[in-house]
Amino acid sequence: MSIQRASNFSAECICKKVRLEIIGLNPNFTVCHCSTCQYLHAGPGFGASCNDIKILDGEEHIKKFFTKIDKKRTQRFLAEHGIAQIEEPDIPEYFSVWHFCAECGTKLYYRFEDSVWKNKCDQYVASVGFLHESGLKNLKMETEAYFDKKPYYYSFKEKTTALSEDETHKKYIRMSKVFDADSNNDGD
């Protein structure tokens, strides 16, 4: 079934110093329970994938945070899952780049490193909280990623597809040669 993506629209941070154009947003968003999201959002991350994001105003106010990849942990993961070891230079330096407004702290979006994400059309993920005043009426929580990492002290009433850490990796993450060897699917 084809997803009806949102038409291009703009959204701004709370202090209005950054304005972005969101292109081809998938209204069926994901809630992520990974440790990075827990730290950055002080809880789960709510993200809607999209084809692209263009900075319309305020580029000088955007700060970036690079999520580094732990290469030793990656090698352990490969060994645990029976995937051939790869040379360290083939493991990307970072997983994603988070973009924030330096003035008000709004979490704007993140972008996956090219060799990490399976679906090149959805490398950008807009923070759902950033979109709430954009006029979108059809946002729907569809998936919970890293569900097995979710803290015990919250839950959602929406029925979602709950993906474990392994299921999340298999569905979304390429990591260069790592998951290509483990999957025949080139993108979802």
SVG drawing of the C-alpha trace seen along z (x, -y; Angstrom):
<svg xmlns="http://www.w3.org/2000/svg" viewBox="-6 -35 46 52">
<polyline fill="none" stroke="black" stroke-width="0.4" points="0.0,0.0 1.4,-3.4 1.7,-6.1 0.2,-9.5 3.1,-11.8 2.4,-15.4 2.9,-18.2 5.9,-20.4 5.4,-22.8 7.4,-25.0 7.9,-24.8 9.7,-27.0 11.4,-26.6 9.8,-28.1 11.9,-31.3 11.1,-31.6 14.8,-32.1 15.0,-28.8 12.5,-28.0 12.7,-24.8 10.9,-23.4 9.9,-19.8 9.7,-17.8 7.7,-14.6 6.9,-13.9 5.5,-10.5 2.7,-11.2 3.0,-7.7 5.7,-8.5 8.0,-6.4 8.6,-6.7 12.2,-5.7 13.2,-4.3 16.9,-4.0 19.4,-5.4 20.4,-8.3 16.8,-9.5 16.3,-9.0 19.2,-11.4 18.4,-13.9 14.7,-14.2 14.6,-13.3 12.3,-10.5 11.4,-8.8 12.1,-10.5 9.1,-11.2 10.2,-11.4 8.5,-11.6 10.7,-10.6 10.8,-12.7 12.5,-13.0 14.5,-16.1 14.7,-19.2 15.8,-22.6 16.9,-25.5 14.9,-28.5 16.0,-30.9 18.3,-30.8 21.1,-28.5 23.5,-30.4 21.3,-29.4 21.5,-25.7 23.9,-23.6 24.8,-20.0 25.4,-16.9 27.1,-13.9 26.1,-10.5 29.3,-8.6 29.4,-4.8 31.1,-2.6 33.2,-0.4 33.9,2.2 30.2,2.6 29.5,2.8 32.0,5.7 30.4,7.5 27.0,7.1 28.3,8.6 29.8,11.6 26.6,12.2 24.5,12.2 26.8,14.4 27.6,11.6 31.1,11.5 33.4,9.0 34.3,5.9 37.3,3.7 37.1,0.7 37.5,-1.8 34.3,-0.4 32.4,-1.3 31.1,-4.9 32.4,-7.4 28.9,-8.5 25.4,-7.2 23.4,-10.4 23.6,-14.2 21.1,-15.9 20.1,-19.6 19.0,-21.9 18.2,-25.6 21.1,-27.1 18.8,-29.9 15.7,-28.1 16.9,-24.4 14.2,-23.1 15.1,-19.7 14.6,-20.2 15.6,-17.0 18.3,-14.5 19.8,-13.0 21.3,-9.5 24.8,-9.0 24.5,-7.9 25.9,-4.4 23.8,-3.6 20.2,-4.0 18.5,-1.5 15.9,-3.8 17.6,-6.8 14.2,-8.6 13.8,-8.7 17.3,-9.7 15.8,-12.9 13.6,-12.6 11.7,-15.7 11.0,-15.9 7.2,-15.6 7.0,-18.2 8.5,-20.7 5.7,-20.0 2.7,-20.5 1.9,-24.0 2.5,-23.3 -1.2,-22.5 -0.7,-18.8 -3.9,-16.9 -3.0,-13.3 0.0,-12.5 -0.2,-9.0 2.1,-7.1 2.7,-3.8 5.9,-2.2 7.9,-2.0 11.6,-1.3 13.9,0.2 10.8,1.3 12.8,3.7 14.9,0.7 11.8,-1.3 11.8,-2.2 9.1,-0.7 7.6,-4.0 5.6,-5.1 3.5,-3.5 1.2,-4.7 -2.4,-3.8 -2.0,-3.8 -1.7,-0.4 1.7,-0.4 4.2,2.0 6.7,2.7 10.2,3.5 13.0,4.9 16.5,3.6 17.3,6.4 14.1,5.9 14.8,2.2 18.3,2.8 17.1,5.3 14.3,3.0 16.1,-0.3 19.8,-0.1 22.3,0.8 25.6,-0.2 27.6,0.2 28.4,3.8 27.1,5.0 23.4,5.4 23.6,5.8 25.1,9.2 22.3,10.0 19.3,8.8 18.1,9.2 15.9,6.2 17.4,2.9 14.9,0.6 11.4,0.4"/>
</svg>
